[in-house]
């Protein structure tokens, strides 16, 4: 209903999507965060459309060319493409061939060619002028054709039909750009002589073609039903089959299509295909990221993190059940050193010393060799310790980051990486939020995407996951806190600083003492922040402080004590 949609618009100006999804369901008929984000995107599109509509109307009005009929068409346009088609004839542009022809006074001749004329050459002679550098009748006719070609190309109805026809019946074709194959070009072998209908080509092939074209290996073109399109334009222009102007009109139409319309439509369709492919890929990336972030944590376990390697050795870190680092070392059980016995002696010592429950092995280089060493050791020792393969995507990026340096100033990158392996197993969400989502390796072609759109979408996924789970206010890192509804990076750092200076939070109300965290930020964030063992039992639930009185009344009516 329109009422709640407007309520939503008003609501989003003051509240975050996670807050609305959890605590303002009555305003949105119970839409979840994903549905709300889809609605938000549509609203943003409509806002931009209205802004563009106003801009176009203002521009044409300033030119003194805004008729009532044109205004009605612009106001009725329901897509950005339709708006731009209508604006094209009035859009400021560089000096074109048609403009030059108009400056030379050939517009009336162009109009005359559209009418039945007995002798176009004789008509053209009237426009010969040495002063205007129109020296012959042929010159005059060529200039007139330039005007007509431009007029045809800017006709919104023609463009709409041609675009639709090209999308339905066009083909995308690719070939090897250079004559001879190279080792680099081998990757694109399937596209050396390839074509597929525009309407049915899958997104991953569009992204592959785009990459091959960008790397200057492939030549990519679109093929449209040219004869049918030219015939359609002739029908719309009402070219007489017998008139003497026909050859000139046919030439103008062919020039209009080949020089102006087709290249423009090809660019548009390539953009449409790329945008659609990117949106599909980003959706897959988002789902993959969500699955990684929402993996169940393994709590209460001492974990040995193992970052495998060959020449530089395997980096080891042991962390306790809270994620605190207990020990670190480097072993060399893999080639070229193959120090298996010495390495296993160190591992055995660490397991015994710290009562390790589980080994988190990174899945990168030397993972398979390391897994055999671990498996053989556990069998030999008949140890109850288990091992798990952990996705180490982004670990190297994190270990060399400013954040990791601040967190572990005395560790080298290997120690930070192995610590990350262990913590990823304990709490995937808390550890992975420290890494740029794009570095987690959630899909193919991610570096070919519109990076700002990809970043925005993946950050939304992280935000939704963090707020769905909630965080422990007294243990969460600044990275994790920064994704909580209403909490900026600055406020997140201020929360950690307050906690370090004053000790653990005893109640959610204490958040109001944090620098820059005002009533609005408190309202947005409080329900997603948990406090275990605090003064108020409801602080460890997802009940928002604004509803505590109602929750307590319900407990009383049910005959349940608050501490039960």
C-alpha positions as CSV (number, residue, x, y, z in Angstrom):
1,X,0.0,0.0,0.0
2,X,1.1,3.5,-0.8
3,X,0.6,4.6,2.9
4,X,3.3,2.3,4.3
5,X,5.6,2.9,1.4
6,X,5.6,6.6,2.3
7,X,6.0,5.7,5.9
8,X,9.0,3.7,4.8
9,X,10.5,6.7,2.9
10,X,10.1,8.9,5.9
11,X,11.5,6.2,8.2
12,X,14.6,5.6,6.1
13,X,15.6,9.2,6.4
14,X,16.1,8.7,10.1
15,X,16.7,5.0,10.6
16,X,18.9,2.2,9.2
17,X,17.6,-0.9,7.3
18,X,18.5,-3.4,10.1
19,X,16.7,-1.3,12.7
20,X,13.6,-1.0,10.5
21,X,13.6,-4.7,9.7
22,X,13.9,-5.7,13.4
23,X,12.1,-2.9,15.4
24,X,9.8,-1.1,13.0
25,X,8.0,-4.0,11.2
26,X,4.6,-2.4,11.6
27,X,5.7,0.3,9.2
28,X,6.7,-2.1,6.4
29,X,4.2,-5.0,6.7
30,X,6.9,-7.1,8.1
31,X,9.4,-6.9,5.2
32,X,12.8,-8.4,6.0
33,X,16.2,-6.7,5.5
34,X,16.7,-8.1,2.0
35,X,13.2,-7.0,0.8
36,X,13.7,-3.5,2.3
37,X,17.0,-3.1,0.5
38,X,15.4,-4.0,-2.8
39,X,12.7,-1.4,-2.1
40,X,15.4,1.1,-1.1
41,X,17.1,0.6,-4.5
42,X,13.9,1.1,-6.4
43,X,13.2,4.2,-4.5
44,X,16.7,5.6,-5.2
45,X,16.1,4.8,-8.9
46,X,12.8,6.7,-8.9
47,X,14.3,9.6,-7.1
48,X,17.2,9.9,-9.6
49,X,14.6,9.5,-12.4
50,X,12.6,12.4,-11.1
51,X,15.7,14.5,-10.6
52,X,16.7,13.8,-14.2
53,X,13.2,14.6,-15.4
54,X,13.3,18.0,-13.7
55,X,16.8,18.7,-15.1
56,X,15.7,17.8,-18.7
57,X,12.5,19.9,-18.5
58,X,14.5,22.9,-17.2
59,X,17.1,22.5,-20.0
60,X,14.6,22.4,-22.8
61,X,12.5,25.2,-21.3
62,X,15.7,27.4,-21.2
63,X,16.2,26.7,-24.9
64,X,12.6,27.9,-25.5
65,X,11.7,24.5,-27.2
66,X,9.4,23.0,-24.6
67,X,6.0,22.4,-26.2
68,X,3.0,21.0,-24.3
69,X,3.1,17.8,-26.2
70,X,6.8,17.2,-25.4
71,X,6.2,18.1,-21.8
72,X,3.5,15.5,-21.6
73,X,5.8,12.8,-23.1
74,X,8.6,13.7,-20.7
75,X,6.3,13.6,-17.7
76,X,4.9,10.2,-18.9
77,X,8.3,8.6,-19.4
78,X,8.7,5.8,-16.9
79,X,12.3,4.8,-17.6
80,X,15.7,6.6,-17.8
81,X,16.2,5.3,-21.3
82,X,12.9,6.8,-22.5
83,X,13.8,10.1,-20.9
84,X,17.2,10.2,-22.6
85,X,15.6,9.3,-26.0
86,X,13.2,12.3,-25.7
87,X,16.0,14.6,-24.6
88,X,18.5,13.6,-27.3
89,X,17.4,16.3,-29.9
90,X,17.8,19.0,-27.3
91,X,20.9,17.7,-25.5
92,X,23.9,20.1,-25.8
93,X,26.5,18.4,-28.0
94,X,29.7,19.1,-29.9
95,X,29.5,20.6,-33.4
96,X,28.1,17.9,-35.7
97,X,27.8,17.5,-39.4
98,X,24.1,18.3,-39.1
99,X,24.8,21.5,-37.2
100,X,27.3,22.6,-39.8
101,X,24.7,21.9,-42.6
102,X,22.1,24.0,-40.7
103,X,24.5,26.8,-40.3
104,X,24.9,26.8,-44.1
105,X,21.1,27.2,-44.5
106,X,20.4,23.7,-45.8
107,X,17.5,22.9,-43.4
108,X,14.8,23.8,-46.0
109,X,16.3,21.6,-48.6
110,X,16.3,18.7,-46.1
111,X,12.6,19.3,-45.5
112,X,12.0,19.4,-49.3
113,X,13.6,16.0,-49.7
114,X,10.9,14.5,-47.4
115,X,8.2,15.8,-49.8
116,X,7.4,14.5,-53.3
117,X,9.7,16.5,-55.5
118,X,10.1,16.5,-59.3
119,X,13.7,17.4,-59.4
120,X,15.9,17.3,-56.2
121,X,19.0,18.4,-58.1
122,X,17.3,21.5,-59.5
123,X,16.0,22.3,-56.0
124,X,19.5,21.9,-54.6
125,X,20.9,24.4,-57.0
126,X,19.0,27.2,-55.2
127,X,21.2,26.7,-52.2
128,X,24.6,27.0,-54.0
129,X,26.7,29.7,-52.3
130,X,30.4,30.3,-52.5
131,X,30.2,32.4,-49.4
132,X,28.8,29.5,-47.4
133,X,31.2,27.0,-49.2
134,X,28.3,25.2,-50.9
135,X,29.8,25.0,-54.3
136,X,27.6,22.5,-56.2
137,X,24.2,21.0,-56.0
138,X,25.8,17.7,-54.9
139,X,27.3,19.6,-51.9
140,X,23.9,21.0,-51.0
141,X,22.3,17.5,-51.2
142,X,25.0,16.0,-49.1
143,X,24.6,18.7,-46.4
144,X,20.8,18.1,-46.5
145,X,21.3,14.4,-46.0
146,X,23.5,15.1,-43.0
147,X,20.6,17.0,-41.4
148,X,18.1,14.2,-42.2
149,X,20.5,11.5,-40.9
150,X,20.7,13.4,-37.6
151,X,17.0,14.0,-37.3
152,X,16.2,10.3,-37.9
153,X,18.8,9.3,-35.3
154,X,17.2,11.5,-32.7
155,X,13.6,10.3,-33.2
156,X,12.6,8.8,-29.9
157,X,10.0,6.4,-31.4
158,X,12.5,5.1,-34.0
159,X,15.2,4.5,-31.4
160,X,12.8,2.7,-29.1
161,X,11.7,0.3,-31.8
162,X,15.3,-0.3,-33.1
163,X,16.6,-0.9,-29.5
164,X,13.8,-3.4,-28.8
165,X,14.4,-5.2,-32.2
166,X,18.1,-5.3,-31.6
167,X,17.7,-6.7,-28.1
168,X,15.4,-9.4,-29.3
169,X,17.1,-10.5,-32.6
170,X,20.7,-9.2,-32.2
171,X,23.8,-11.4,-31.8
172,X,27.0,-10.8,-29.9
173,X,30.0,-12.0,-31.8
174,X,33.7,-12.4,-30.8
175,X,36.9,-13.3,-32.6
176,X,40.6,-13.4,-32.0
177,X,41.9,-9.8,-32.3
178,X,45.5,-10.8,-33.4
179,X,46.1,-13.2,-36.3
180,X,48.1,-15.6,-34.3
181,X,47.4,-17.3,-30.9
182,X,49.5,-16.5,-27.9
183,X,49.8,-18.3,-24.5
184,X,47.8,-15.5,-23.0
185,X,45.0,-15.8,-25.6
186,X,44.6,-19.6,-24.9
187,X,42.3,-18.8,-22.0
188,X,39.8,-17.4,-24.4
189,X,39.9,-20.2,-27.0
190,X,36.2,-20.8,-26.7
191,X,35.6,-17.2,-27.9
192,X,37.9,-17.1,-31.0
193,X,34.9,-17.7,-33.3
194,X,31.8,-17.3,-31.2
195,X,28.3,-15.9,-31.5
196,X,25.2,-16.0,-29.4
197,X,21.9,-14.3,-29.2
198,X,21.9,-11.1,-27.1
199,X,18.6,-12.2,-25.5
200,X,19.9,-15.5,-24.2
201,X,23.7,-15.1,-23.5
202,X,24.4,-15.9,-19.8
203,X,26.1,-13.3,-17.6
204,X,29.3,-15.1,-17.0
205,X,30.0,-15.2,-20.8
206,X,29.4,-11.4,-21.0
207,X,32.0,-10.9,-18.3
208,X,34.4,-13.2,-20.0
209,X,34.0,-11.4,-23.3
210,X,34.5,-8.1,-21.6
211,X,37.7,-9.2,-19.9
212,X,39.1,-10.7,-23.2
213,X,38.3,-7.4,-25.0
214,X,39.9,-5.4,-22.2
215,X,43.0,-7.5,-22.4
216,X,43.1,-6.8,-26.2
217,X,42.8,-10.5,-27.0
218,X,39.2,-10.5,-28.3
219,X,37.3,-8.3,-30.7
220,X,33.6,-8.1,-29.6
221,X,30.9,-6.8,-31.9
222,X,27.1,-6.9,-32.0
223,X,25.2,-7.9,-35.2
224,X,21.7,-6.6,-35.7
225,X,19.0,-7.3,-38.4
226,X,20.1,-4.3,-40.5
227,X,17.9,-4.8,-43.6
228,X,14.7,-5.1,-41.4
229,X,15.7,-2.0,-39.4
230,X,16.4,0.1,-42.6
231,X,13.1,-1.1,-44.1
232,X,11.3,0.0,-40.9
233,X,12.9,3.4,-40.9
234,X,11.9,3.9,-44.6
235,X,8.3,3.0,-43.7
236,X,8.2,5.5,-40.9
237,X,9.8,8.2,-43.0
238,X,7.3,7.3,-45.7
239,X,9.8,7.2,-48.5
240,X,8.0,7.1,-51.9
241,X,8.9,4.1,-54.0
242,X,8.8,6.1,-57.2
243,X,9.8,9.6,-56.2
244,X,13.1,11.1,-57.4
245,X,14.0,11.9,-53.8
246,X,14.1,8.3,-52.9
247,X,17.8,7.6,-53.5
248,X,18.8,10.6,-51.4
249,X,16.5,9.5,-48.6
250,X,17.8,6.0,-48.7
251,X,21.3,7.3,-48.4
252,X,20.4,9.5,-45.5
253,X,18.6,6.6,-43.7
254,X,21.6,4.2,-44.3
255,X,24.0,6.9,-43.0
256,X,21.8,7.7,-40.0
257,X,21.6,4.0,-39.0
258,X,25.2,3.0,-39.7
259,X,27.0,6.1,-38.5
260,X,24.7,7.3,-35.7
261,X,22.0,4.9,-34.5
262,X,23.8,1.5,-34.6
263,X,27.0,2.5,-32.7
264,X,24.8,4.2,-30.1
265,X,22.4,1.3,-29.7
266,X,25.4,-1.1,-29.6
267,X,27.0,0.8,-26.7
268,X,23.6,0.9,-24.9
269,X,23.1,-2.9,-25.3
270,X,26.6,-3.7,-24.3
271,X,26.0,-1.6,-21.2
272,X,22.7,-3.3,-20.5
273,X,24.3,-6.7,-20.8
274,X,27.2,-5.8,-18.6
275,X,25.0,-4.2,-15.9
276,X,22.8,-7.3,-15.9
277,X,25.8,-9.7,-15.8
278,X,27.4,-7.7,-13.0
279,X,24.1,-7.6,-11.0
280,X,23.8,-11.4,-11.3
281,X,27.5,-11.9,-10.3
282,X,27.2,-9.6,-7.4
283,X,24.1,-11.5,-6.2
284,X,26.2,-14.7,-6.3
285,X,29.1,-13.0,-4.5
286,X,26.7,-11.8,-1.9
287,X,25.2,-15.2,-1.3
288,X,28.7,-16.8,-1.1
289,X,29.8,-14.1,1.4
290,X,26.7,-14.5,3.5
291,X,27.4,-18.3,3.7
292,X,31.0,-17.7,4.9
293,X,29.9,-15.1,7.5
294,X,27.0,-17.1,8.8
295,X,29.0,-20.3,9.5
296,X,28.4,-21.5,13.0
297,X,31.1,-20.5,15.5
298,X,33.0,-23.1,17.5
299,X,33.0,-21.8,21.0
300,X,34.8,-22.9,24.2
301,X,37.7,-24.6,22.3
302,X,41.5,-24.0,22.3
303,X,42.5,-23.8,18.7
304,X,45.8,-24.3,16.9
305,X,45.9,-22.1,13.8
306,X,48.1,-23.5,11.0
307,X,49.0,-21.3,8.0
308,X,50.7,-23.7,5.6
309,X,53.7,-22.9,3.4
310,X,56.8,-24.5,1.7
311,X,59.9,-22.4,1.6
312,X,58.9,-20.0,4.4
313,X,57.5,-22.8,6.6
314,X,54.2,-23.3,8.3
315,X,53.2,-20.6,10.7
316,X,51.5,-21.8,13.9
317,X,49.5,-19.9,16.5
318,X,47.6,-21.2,19.5
319,X,44.6,-19.2,20.8
320,X,42.5,-19.9,23.9
321,X,38.7,-20.1,23.9
322,X,38.4,-16.3,23.9
323,X,40.7,-15.8,21.0
324,X,43.7,-14.7,23.1
325,X,47.0,-15.7,21.6
326,X,48.9,-18.2,23.8
327,X,51.8,-19.2,21.6
328,X,53.3,-18.9,18.2
329,X,56.1,-20.7,16.2
330,X,57.2,-21.7,12.7
331,X,57.8,-25.3,11.6
332,X,59.1,-26.8,8.4
333,X,57.5,-30.2,7.7
334,X,57.0,-29.5,4.0
335,X,59.5,-29.3,1.1
336,X,62.2,-28.2,0.7
337,X,63.3,-28.8,4.4
338,X,61.0,-31.8,5.1
339,X,61.6,-31.5,8.9
340,X,58.6,-33.7,9.8
341,X,59.8,-35.2,13.0
342,X,61.1,-31.9,14.5
343,X,57.9,-30.2,13.4
344,X,55.7,-32.8,15.0
345,X,57.7,-32.7,18.2
346,X,56.9,-28.9,18.4
347,X,53.2,-29.5,17.6
348,X,53.0,-32.2,20.2
349,X,54.5,-29.9,22.8
350,X,52.0,-27.1,22.0
351,X,49.1,-29.5,22.1
352,X,50.1,-30.8,25.5
353,X,51.1,-27.5,26.9
354,X,47.9,-25.6,26.0
355,X,45.4,-28.5,25.8
356,X,44.5,-27.9,22.2
357,X,41.1,-29.2,21.2
358,X,41.2,-28.6,17.4
359,X,43.6,-27.6,14.6
360,X,42.4,-25.0,12.0
361,X,44.4,-25.6,8.8
362,X,44.4,-23.0,6.0
363,X,43.5,-24.2,2.6
364,X,46.2,-22.3,0.7
365,X,49.6,-23.3,-0.6
366,X,51.0,-26.5,0.9
367,X,47.6,-27.3,2.5
368,X,47.5,-30.8,1.2
369,X,51.0,-31.7,2.3
370,X,50.3,-30.2,5.7
371,X,47.1,-32.1,6.0
372,X,49.0,-35.4,5.5
373,X,51.5,-34.5,8.2
374,X,48.6,-33.6,10.7
375,X,46.6,-36.7,9.8
376,X,49.7,-39.0,10.3
377,X,50.5,-37.3,13.6
378,X,47.0,-37.7,15.0
379,X,46.8,-41.4,14.0
380,X,50.2,-42.1,15.5
381,X,49.4,-40.4,18.8
382,X,45.8,-41.7,18.8
383,X,45.0,-38.1,19.7
384,X,41.4,-36.9,20.3
385,X,42.3,-33.6,18.7
386,X,40.4,-32.9,15.5
387,X,41.4,-30.8,12.5
388,X,39.3,-28.6,10.2
389,X,40.2,-27.1,6.8
390,X,39.6,-23.3,7.0
391,X,39.1,-21.0,4.0
392,X,42.1,-18.6,4.2
393,X,41.0,-16.2,1.5
394,X,42.0,-12.7,2.5
395,X,44.3,-13.8,5.3
396,X,47.4,-12.4,3.6
397,X,45.6,-9.1,3.0
398,X,44.5,-8.9,6.6
399,X,47.9,-9.9,8.0
400,X,49.6,-7.0,6.2
401,X,46.9,-4.5,7.0
402,X,47.0,-1.5,9.3
403,X,44.3,-3.1,11.4
404,X,46.3,-6.3,11.9
405,X,49.4,-4.2,12.8
406,X,47.5,-2.3,15.4
407,X,46.0,-5.5,16.8
408,X,49.3,-7.4,16.8
409,X,52.1,-4.9,16.7
410,X,54.8,-7.4,17.8
411,X,53.8,-10.1,15.4
412,X,55.1,-10.7,11.9
413,X,52.6,-11.3,9.0
414,X,52.9,-15.1,9.4
415,X,52.0,-15.0,13.0
416,X,49.0,-12.7,12.3
417,X,47.9,-15.0,9.5
418,X,48.0,-18.2,11.6
419,X,46.2,-16.4,14.4
420,X,43.5,-15.4,11.9
421,X,43.1,-19.1,10.9
422,X,42.4,-20.1,14.4
423,X,40.0,-17.2,15.1
424,X,38.1,-17.8,11.8
425,X,37.2,-21.3,13.1
426,X,36.1,-19.9,16.5
427,X,34.0,-17.0,15.2
428,X,34.0,-16.6,11.4
429,X,31.8,-13.5,11.5
430,X,34.0,-11.6,14.1
431,X,37.2,-12.4,12.2
432,X,36.1,-12.0,8.6
433,X,34.6,-8.5,9.2
434,X,38.2,-7.3,9.6
435,X,38.9,-7.9,5.9
436,X,37.6,-6.0,2.9
437,X,34.7,-8.2,1.7
438,X,36.2,-8.1,-1.9
439,X,39.4,-9.7,-0.6
440,X,37.6,-12.7,0.8
441,X,37.5,-14.2,-2.7
442,X,33.8,-14.8,-3.0
443,X,33.5,-15.1,-6.8
444,X,34.9,-15.0,-10.3
445,X,35.4,-11.8,-12.2
446,X,35.0,-9.7,-9.1
447,X,37.9,-7.5,-10.2
448,X,36.1,-6.7,-13.5
449,X,33.0,-5.4,-11.7
450,X,31.9,-1.9,-11.0
451,X,34.0,-1.7,-7.8
452,X,31.9,0.9,-6.0
453,X,28.7,-1.1,-6.6
454,X,30.3,-4.4,-5.5
455,X,31.8,-2.8,-2.4
456,X,28.4,-1.2,-1.5
457,X,26.5,-4.5,-1.9
458,X,29.0,-6.6,0.0
459,X,29.1,-4.1,2.8
460,X,25.4,-4.3,3.1
461,X,25.6,-8.1,3.3
462,X,28.2,-7.8,6.2
463,X,26.0,-5.2,7.9
464,X,22.9,-7.5,7.7
465,X,24.7,-10.5,8.9
466,X,26.3,-8.7,11.9
467,X,23.0,-7.2,12.9
468,X,21.1,-10.4,12.5
469,X,23.5,-12.2,14.9
470,X,24.2,-9.2,17.3
471,X,27.5,-8.7,19.1
472,X,28.8,-8.9,22.6
473,X,29.4,-5.3,23.6
474,X,32.2,-6.2,26.0
475,X,34.3,-8.4,23.6
476,X,33.5,-7.1,20.0
477,X,36.4,-5.4,18.1
478,X,36.0,-2.0,16.6
479,X,35.8,-3.6,13.1
480,X,32.8,-5.7,14.2
481,X,31.1,-2.8,16.1
482,X,31.4,-0.5,13.0
483,X,28.9,-2.7,11.2
484,X,26.2,-2.4,13.9
485,X,23.2,-0.2,13.1
486,X,23.9,3.4,13.9
487,X,27.6,2.9,14.8
488,X,30.2,4.7,12.7
489,X,33.9,3.7,12.6
490,X,34.6,6.6,14.9
491,X,32.0,5.7,17.4
492,X,33.1,2.0,17.3
493,X,36.7,3.1,18.2
494,X,35.2,5.3,21.0
495,X,33.3,2.3,22.4
496,X,36.5,0.2,22.6
497,X,38.4,3.1,24.1
498,X,35.7,3.6,26.8
499,X,35.7,-0.1,27.5
500,X,39.5,-0.1,27.9
501,X,39.4,2.9,30.2
502,X,36.4,2.1,32.3
503,X,36.1,-1.7,32.2
504,X,33.3,-3.8,30.9
505,X,29.9,-2.2,30.2
506,X,27.4,-3.1,33.0
507,X,24.3,-1.9,31.1
508,X,23.3,-0.7,27.6
509,X,22.5,2.7,29.1
510,X,26.2,3.3,29.7
511,X,26.6,3.6,25.9
512,X,25.2,7.1,26.2
513,X,28.5,8.0,28.1
514,X,30.6,7.1,25.0
515,X,31.9,10.1,23.0
516,X,29.7,11.0,20.0
517,X,27.1,8.3,20.7
518,X,23.9,10.3,21.1
519,X,20.3,9.3,21.7
520,X,19.7,8.5,18.0
521,X,22.8,6.3,17.7
522,X,21.7,4.6,20.9
523,X,18.2,4.0,19.6
524,X,19.6,2.5,16.4
525,X,22.3,0.3,18.0
526,X,21.2,-0.8,21.5
527,X,19.1,-3.8,20.4
528,X,21.9,-5.3,18.5
529,X,24.5,-5.0,21.4
530,X,24.4,-7.7,24.1
531,X,25.8,-7.6,27.6
532,X,26.2,-10.9,29.5
533,X,26.1,-10.8,33.3
534,X,25.1,-7.2,33.5
535,X,22.7,-5.4,35.8
536,X,19.7,-5.7,33.4
537,X,18.9,-9.3,32.3
538,X,17.2,-8.0,29.1
539,X,20.5,-6.5,28.0
540,X,21.6,-9.9,26.9
541,X,18.6,-10.3,24.6
542,X,17.4,-8.8,21.3
543,X,14.7,-6.9,23.1
544,X,15.1,-3.2,22.5
545,X,15.4,-0.9,25.6
546,X,12.4,1.0,24.4
547,X,10.3,-2.2,24.9
548,X,11.7,-3.3,28.3
549,X,8.5,-2.1,30.2
550,X,6.3,-4.1,27.8
551,X,8.5,-7.2,28.0
552,X,8.4,-7.0,31.9
553,X,4.7,-6.7,31.8
554,X,4.4,-9.8,29.6
555,X,6.7,-11.7,31.9
556,X,4.6,-10.7,34.9
557,X,1.3,-11.7,33.2
558,X,2.8,-15.0,32.3
559,X,3.9,-15.5,35.9
560,X,7.6,-15.7,35.0
561,X,10.3,-14.0,37.1
562,X,12.8,-11.8,35.3
563,X,15.7,-13.9,36.4
564,X,14.3,-17.2,35.1
